[in-house]
């Protein structure tokens, strides 16, 4: 244990979380437990997230990284849609309140495009027109 009451593994976990590693993945890395299932790792992460000492350390690290953005060099500058969606799902799975889960699922559905109505495309094609010509006219926006 350190002076703050946290083990080296707990401190490592906090550092990983602050740099953008998902909480479950951080458990596997910080505690050297690649054998854990994703669900078991998320459960341990959820327990860690509730410890007052952990909450304090995460807050301290986040504040420090906000003041010194260069410390976050290992975070990708741009996340892909799939990476963001995966992180949203990780947050939803770790959320304890139904309202938080619903907000996360709402964000996920927006990112996935589920909130947009399906669009139908009508194309008028003369008999004998080749498929490539039809696709070309669709791409050009012609009807």
C-alpha positions in Angstrom: 0.0 0.0 0.0 1.1 3.6 -0.7 0.6 6.6 1.5 -2.9 7.2 0.0 -4.0 3.7 0.9 -3.8 2.5 -2.7 -1.8 -0.5 -3.9 0.6 -0.1 -6.8 -1.9 -2.0 -9.0 -4.7 0.4 -8.0 -2.5 3.4 -8.8 -1.6 1.8 -12.2 -5.3 1.2 -12.8 -6.1 4.9 -12.2 -3.3 6.0 -14.5 -4.6 3.7 -17.3 -8.2 4.9 -16.9 -7.2 8.5 -17.1 -5.2 7.9 -20.3 -8.3 6.5 -22.0 -8.0 2.8 -21.5 -11.4 1.2 -20.7 -11.9 0.4 -17.0 -12.2 -3.3 -17.7 -9.1 -3.4 -19.9 -7.2 -1.4 -17.3 -8.0 -4.0 -14.6 -6.5 -6.7 -16.9 -3.3 -4.6 -17.5 -2.8 -3.1 -14.0 -3.4 -6.3 -12.1 -1.7 -8.5 -14.7 -4.9 -10.5 -15.1 -5.3 -11.2 -18.8 -7.1 -14.4 -17.7 -10.1 -12.5 -16.5 -13.2 -12.5 -18.6 -14.4 -9.1 -19.8 -17.4 -9.3 -17.5 -15.2 -10.2 -14.4 -12.8 -7.3 -15.3 -15.8 -4.9 -15.6 -17.1 -6.1 -12.2 -13.7 -5.5 -10.5 -13.5 -2.1 -12.3 -16.9 -1.2 -11.0 -15.9 -2.1 -7.4 -12.7 0.0 -7.8 -14.6 2.9 -9.2 -16.6 3.1 -5.9 -13.7 3.2 -3.6 -13.3 6.8 -2.2 -9.5 6.6 -2.4 -9.8 5.7 -6.1 -12.3 8.4 -6.8 -9.9 10.9 -5.2 -6.9 9.6 -7.2 -8.8 9.7 -10.5 -9.9 13.2 -9.8 -6.4 14.3 -9.0 -5.0 12.6 -12.1 -7.7 14.1 -14.4 -7.1 17.5 -13.0 -3.3 17.1 -13.6 -3.8 15.9 -17.2 -6.2 18.8 -17.9 -3.5 21.2 -16.8 -0.8 19.4 -18.8 -2.3 18.0 -22.0 1.1 16.7 -23.1 0.8 14.0 -20.6 -2.0 12.4 -22.7 0.3 11.7 -25.7 -0.7 8.1 -25.8 -4.3 8.9 -26.5 -5.2 8.9 -30.2 -5.9 12.3 -31.5 -9.0 11.1 -33.3 -11.1 8.2 -32.3 -13.0 6.2 -34.9 -16.8 5.9 -34.6 -16.4 2.3 -33.6 -13.9 3.2 -30.8 -16.3 5.8 -29.4 -19.2 3.3 -29.6 -17.2 0.7 -27.8 -16.3 3.1 -25.0 -19.9 4.2 -24.7 -20.9 0.6 -24.3 -18.3 0.1 -21.7 -19.7 3.0 -19.8 -23.2 1.7 -20.1 -22.2 -1.7 -18.8 -20.4 -0.1 -15.8 -23.3 2.3 -15.1 -25.3 1.5 -12.0 -28.3 3.8 -12.4 -30.9 3.0 -15.1 -31.0 6.7 -16.1 -27.2 6.6 -16.9 -27.6 3.4 -18.9 -30.5 4.9 -20.9 -28.4 8.1 -21.7 -25.5 5.9 -22.8 -27.8 3.8 -25.0 -29.3 6.9 -26.5 -25.8 8.2 -27.4 -24.9 4.8 -28.8 -28.0 4.7 -31.0 -27.3 8.1 -32.3 -23.7 7.1 -33.2 -24.9 3.9 -34.8 -27.4 5.9 -36.9 -30.5 4.3 -35.4 -32.1 7.7 -34.6 -32.2 8.6 -38.3 -35.2 7.4 -40.3 -34.4 4.9 -43.0 -34.2 6.5 -46.4 -35.6 5.0 -49.5 -34.1 5.7 -52.9 -36.2 5.6 -56.0 -34.4 5.1 -59.3 -36.1 5.1 -62.7 -34.3 2.8 -65.0 -34.9 2.2 -68.7 -35.1 -1.4 -69.8 -31.7 -2.6 -71.0 -29.7 -0.2 -68.9 -26.5 -1.8 -67.5 -26.1 -2.1 -63.7 -22.9 0.0 -63.8 -24.8 2.8 -65.5 -27.5 2.6 -62.8 -25.0 2.8 -60.0 -23.2 5.7 -61.8 -26.4 7.6 -62.0 -27.2 7.0 -58.3 -23.7 8.2 -57.3 -24.1 11.3 -59.4 -27.5 11.9 -57.8 -29.4 11.6 -61.1 -32.8 9.9 -61.2 
